[in-house]
Amino acid sequence: MTRADDSVPPLARLSSGISGLDDILHGGFLEGGVYILQGSPGAGKTVLANEICFRHAARGGRAAYVTLLAEMHTRLLQHLRPMSFFDESVIPNSLYYVSAFHTLEGDGLKGLIDVLRREIKGQKADLLVVDGLVAAQESAPSDREFKKFINELQAHASVSGCTVLLLTSGLLRHVSAEHTMVDGVFELEDQLFEFRTERSLIVRKFRGSGFLRGRHSFRISDEGVKFFPRVEAVFASASRADTISDAKISVGIPGIDKMLLGGLPEATTTGLVGPSGIGKTTVGLHFLSQSSAEEPGLLFGFFETPERLCLKARHLGLEVGKAVDRGHVELLWQPQRENVLDELAHRLIEAVRRRKVKRLFIDGLGGFLESATSPQRVSRFFSCLTNELRALGATTIFTMEVPEITGPVVRVPSSGVSALLENLVFLRFVERGSSLSRLLSVHKVRDSGHDPSLREFYITDRGLHVGEAFEGVEGLTTGVAREPASAAASPPPAGPNV
């Protein structure tokens, strides 16, 4: 009988060594546990298991990799050699490969369990991988015998403290004996979304520990496997308590700061909405040009390379390039390719944390939206992402492009996103006579008054300048300005002399 004052020691963890996976598992596998890794061929099971073994050996651990009806070891190692985690020097002392298929064929499950026990004991392995569990299941004379095999393997793992990973190509379509008996079930998928594919992991079961639920994306590259825990799960609560401040941060454009009654509220998120070519990136470059050692800046963009952005800033008379050289601004460019939505978010959060970014310009929202394989999660995704950015103290400006160049309707790119933004600024073109004018308006500011007037603005080789309220005309919100019927026709006013 256990006395009330007896303490039960917690189970120790065995780190996977895989970026992001230990975060999903709240620290890694439990030592002495038996886990199933399942998925269709090509889902990434073998690469993942081998990387776990190599990284375990690199930390001073010992691992045994047992194959059943899997590819030949020489071929397997040739496939792994280009990957950065591959280290031939750990073979066979810290990482040992053995084929047990002929033993399974000749001696059945009893012979296989003897081999596994011998490898755990003889190699002093604290990590064991069995690649090809389906072959063992097909060799079992009955379900009962297969259950006994799993039970014996669990007993050896528990006594020796050896963590066991069982790889199988089957998917969890129904609950079977091995799924109920093991300590955890992990399902790897490689899903097709129209023309692109995306790899993901679902933790179906993880006994004895909490974990991040749901589907988590991952990539396989020459750097190995990297997981990106789902933003809605890992940032369900912000990493820090929200702090409310009355401080304001300058946009870097006096006319806009005046309309905002001093600038943007600190640690808020602003949507900058307008059509292509209106000047959204120009506003962002002004914002970043005010960065300093005390207020580090970051541009997280999808459309223009850092070199082009620095050139554009120089043509506007803004010293963004020099700010980059001083280390006050970082430019992170994400080429428009098959990006993973959560990968983008983690890259952004990591950069904000690393440099303690206070001025964040994201150009633009469309880069995130195009990476989303499920439009239904976009609103929740941005809610958690912006909450974390606020908690980190970043004052953020998102650009949001609309398709209409002119016209009476301005559509926010994604429904539900604008409600998550504390501040909303619209830029628009309006046709006046034979020319297009640029107009700016502030639609909302969190807990602050603002100038609600429509103001014309100009972009010159000395940057963006905001003029007076655009008055004396009608129909501005239709996209075509016209003189009042009672007013005499007159030419449009000239831009400012700057």
ZIVENDA-V827964 format. One line per field, one symbol per residue. psi: psi as a letter, one per 30 degrees, with the letter a starting at -180 (. if undefined). burial: # if it has 9 or more other ideal C-beta (glycine too) atoms within 8 Angstrom, else .. Layout:
# ZIVENDA-V827964
psi->???
burial->???
This chain:
# ZIVENDA-V827964
psi->kklffkkjklklkjkfgkkfeeeeghfalkkglkkkjlllkffgeeeeeeeeeeeeefgglkkkjkkjhllkeeeeeeefefkffkjfffkgefjkkkkgeeeeeegaeeeeeeeeeeeeeefhkgkkkjjhfeeeeffkfleeeeeeeeeeeeeeeeefgkkkkjkkflliflklefefelflkkkkljkkjcfllkklkkjfkikgllljlakklllkaffakkkjkkefefheklflkkkkkfllkkfgjeeeeeeghfakkkhlkkkjkllkgfgeeeeeeeeffglaefiklkkjlfekleeeeeeeeeffgkheeeeeefgfkkjjkjkjailkefeeeeeeeeeeeeghkfjkjjiaeeeeeffkfjfffeeeeeeeeeeeeeefgkjkkkkjkkfkellfkjkkekkfeeffkekkkkklkkkjbglklkkkkkelkkhklljglkkklkjaggakkkalkjlgllgefffjklkkefkkkllkklllj.
burial->..........#.######.#######.############...################..########....#..##..#..#.##...##..########.##...##.#######.##..#.#############.##....##########.##..#########...#....###.###########......######.##..#.##...####....##########.#..#.........##.###.#######.#############..##############...########.#....##.###.#.#.##.##...#######....###########.##..###############.##....###.######################.#.#...#.###..##.#############....######..#..#.##..######...#####..#..#..#..###.#...............
